[in-house]
Amino acid sequence: MSIQNTGYEIKVQKVERPTNRSYYVNLPVALAEALGVKKGESFFWHIEDKNTLVFRRAKPVDKKKLKSLG
């Protein structure tokens, strides 16, 4: 499931409804748990370039050592 052994590969999902269309990106559980993500927490996307999106917490938390992803 990893890309070049550096992360987690996901698929973008597209949902089309009569009134709107949306794209969804799932956050793998291992990453969410390692980062201590809470239900309902807000994040922002930032476009760095056409190949790189940066996902940031709306309210930064204290920098700590990450939990093991293994």
ABEGO torsion letter per residue (X at the ends): XBBGGABBBBBBBBBBBAABBBBBBBBBAAAAAAAGBBBGBBBBBBBABAABBBBBBABBBBBBBBBBAX
